[in-house]
Amino acid sequence: MKKKLKVLAAFIILAGTAAAFIQYASTHPALLDKLRQTNPLILIILVSAYIVWFLALVVILRISIRMYGISISKQENMLLNAYSSLANFFGPGQSGPAVRGLYLKKRHGLAIKKYLFASLIYYGFYAFFSAFLLLAGSQAWWVTTIALLVVGSTSFTILRWYARRTTQNVESGISARAIGWIAAATAIQIFTQAFIFLIELRQIDQTISLAQAFSYTGAANFAVFVSLTPGAIGIREAFLVFSQNIHGIGNTIMVAANVIDRAVYLLFLGVLFGLVVGLHAKDKLRITQYLGQAREHH
């Protein structure tokens, strides 16, 4: 029943978002003109930036599993992240992390709870850096500091709670060095995303400031934590509208920039799809087999 409700909710959000965009575009013809004027070179730069964003994910996974004594080849790591990124966009909710967790358990014996703990570390830093971007460019330093302390404390509390409630020693092997590398790779990912959004926003309005792009990125990133639709379509837009008083970017600019971003991300996914097909990821990783075993077990 919960799965059916999630699918229904995702469908309603997608349908509502599509209807809202069509209505908005029909009443704002200048929007389509802006999109047609997008320089193809800009699209290449944006796809390249998304590749950097993707490589940060590859590094994060490598460090996360090495904390538990597991090492995989660079090709396997990239294929797994490419496959799971495709699943994350086209599958329900956050399918990508689930695919990675299942694969690592079946293929390399990494306990799901240990994978979840490593993922919580990553998402803790993801929330921290996103909160920093959201507030640093628009709020007083003391407001930003308090918010970061709250986010950091909440993330730490969740990690400690999870470590204590599980019967496995999920903290074994985790070093300050490894956590530092995860933090650094996450920061690269977050600031690369900010760079992407800045370019997209300035394609629509050259007056958009760096501070506005930072706040915009922080708000958009928090949609990841409640993502029900492919690519958080509709969810991310809602977060951006609700935080409009912080980043100060108008609806027309947001809609156009999001359309550009969705198009660019689909091009990027096309690159990943080529990688997956070209290197026969489905056969090499045997993910379909593992998913079938998981369904039978369930």
N, C-alpha and C positions, 0 to 999 in steps of 0.2 A: 504493500500500500504506500509506504514512504517513497519507494522508487517511482511509482506511478504519479504521485503528487509532485515529485521533483521534475519529472518529464513534463507534466501538465504546466507547472509553473514556468519552466524554461520556454515552452511553446508560447505561452501567453506573453511572456516578456519579449521574445523574438518577434512575434506578430505585432505587438504594440509598438516596438521600436521601429519596425519596418513601416508601419502605417504612419507613425509620427514623422519619420524621415521623408516619406513621399509627400505628406501634407506640407511639411516645412519647405521642401525643395520646390514644390509647386507655387508657393507664395513668396519664395525668395529666389528668383531666377539668377541673381548675381552669384549665388552659391555655385551653380553648375559652371558658370563662366570661370570662376576662380579655379575650379578643379581641372578644366580643360587647359588652363594656362600653366599647369605644373610641368616644369622642365624635366625631361626624361633623365638627365644627368642627376637630378636630385633624387629620383627613384633609385638609381644605382647606389648613391651615397647612403641612402636610408637602408637599403637591403644589406649593404656592407656593414652598417652599424648594427643591424640585427644579428649578423653573423658574429660580431664581437660579443654581443649580448648572449648569444648561444654558447660561445666558447667559455664564457664565465660560468654558465651552468655545468659545462663539462668539467671544469676545474673543481667546482663545488662538489659534484658527485664523486670525483676522484679522491678528494680529501675526506669526504664523509665516510666512504667505505674503508679507506686506509686506516682510519682510526680504529677499526675493528679487525685489522690484519688482513684485509681482502684487497687484492690488486687485480685490475683488468687492463687489457691492452687499450691503447689510445683509440684504435679503430672500433673496438667493442663499445667503449665509452661513448664515442660520438654517435654510433649507430643506435645505441640504446636511447640516448637523449633525443636524437632525431625522431625515432619511432614514437617515443613517449610524448614529444612535443606535438606531433600530428594527432595522437590520441587525445591529448589535452584540449586541442582546439575542436576537433570534430566529435569527440565523445562527450557524454554528460558530465557536468560538474568538473572537478579536478581529476580527470582520468589519468593524466600523465604520471603523477607521483605513485598512483596505485599500480600502474604498469611497471614502473621501475622497481617498486618494492617487491612485487610478485616475482619479477625476473631474478632479482638478486637473491631472493629466498630459494627459488627452485634451482637456479644455475650455480650459485656460489654459497648457498647455505647461510646467508645473512638473515638473522632473525628479524621478523617484521618489526618487532618492538624496538630493536636497535636502529633499524632504518628510520622509524618514526621519530626516535629521539634526535638523530642527526638532522632530520628534516625540520624538527622544531627549532634547532639551533639556527638553521638557515632562515626560517621564517621569522624568528626573533630579530635577527639582524635586518631582514627585509622590512619589517615593521618599523624598526628603529630609524633606518636611513630614510624611509618614506615619510615618517613623521618629521624628520629634520628638514627635508625638502619642502614639505607642506607648510611649515611654520617659519622657517629661518628667513625667508625672503619677505614676509609680510607682517610678522609679529615682533613684539619687543623681545630682547634677548632673554629676559627672565621668564617670559611665557614659554618660549621655545625650550629653555632649560628645564622648567618644571614638567612640560609635556614629555620630553625625552626621558626624564627620570621615571615618570609614570610608566611609559612604554617599556623602558629597560627593566624596571622592577617587576612589571607584569609578566614579561617574557621569562625572566629568571624564575619567578614563582611557578609558572607553568612547567618549566623544565624540572624544577625540584620536585613538584607534585607528581609529575609523570615518572621520574626516576624512583620515587619512593613507593608508588602504587604498583609498579611492575615487579614481578618475581625475578626478572633477569637483571644482571648487573650492566645496565645500559651505559653507565659512566666509565666503565673499564676501557682503558686505552686512550681516552680523550685527554689531550694535552692543550696547554695554553697556546702552543705554537699552531696546532691544528685549528683551533678556534679562531686564532688570528688570521690564518689563511682564508677560512670561510668568510670572515668579516670583510677581508680585503676584496675577495672575488665578488661578494654580494654588493659591495660599494661600487665596483666597476660596472656590474650589471645595472644597478640603479641609476648611476650617473650617465651611462650609455643610453638608457631609456630617456633620461632628461634631455640629452643631446638630440635624440630622435624627435621628441615632442617639440623641442625648440625650433628645429628646422621645419617641421610640419606646420606649426603655428605661424611662423614667419612667412610661409608660402601664402598664407591668407592675409596676414596683417604684419607688415614690417616693423610696426611700433611695439610689438610684444617684447617685453623685457625678459632678461634672464631670470629675475626673481619670480615673475609671473609663470614662466615655464617650469621652474622648480616647484612652485606651489601646485601647479596643474599636475605635474608628474606624481607628487606625493598623494594627491587626492585620487588620481587614477589607479595608482598601485594598490590602494586599500581595497579596491574591488575584488582583488584576487582572493581575499578571505571569505567572500560570500558569493563566489562565482557559481552560477547555476547554468549558464548558457555558454555555447562555444565562444571562446575568446572573451568571455564576460560581456558579450554584446548586450546592451541595454543596462546592465549593472554598472559598468564603468561610466556610461553617460549620466546615469542617475547620480553617482558620486560627484561627478564634475559639476552638475547643476546645483546640488546641495551645498557645495563648497565654493560657489561662485563669489560669495562675499570675501573669500580669502584670496583667490587668484585673480578675480576681477576681469575675466575673459568672457565676452558676450556669447550668446547662444549661436549666432551665425558662424562665428569663428570656430567655436567648439565643434559644431556639426561638420563643417567642412574639413577641419583638421582630423576628426575621427574617421571620416570617409577616406581621406588620404592614408591614414594609418592602417585601416583595415585592408585597403588595397595593397599597400606595401607589405603588410604581414602575410597576406596570401601569396605574394610573390616569393617572400622568404620561405614560406612553407613549401612552395613549389621547388625551391632549391633543396630543401630537406627531403622532399619526396623523391627527387632525382637521386639523392645520396642513398636513400633507403633502397630504392629499386636497383640502382646501378651496382651497389655492393651486396645485393641479395640479403638485406638485413633480416627479412622474414625467415629465411632458411637458416642463416647463421645464428640468429638469436633464439630461434624456435619459440618465439613468444606466443604464437597461436596455440602451440601444443601446451604450453604452461597455462594459458588462459582456460583451455578446455579441461585440463586437469583440475584447476581451481573450481570451475563450475560443477564438475562431477563430485568433488569433495564437499562443496557447499550443499 
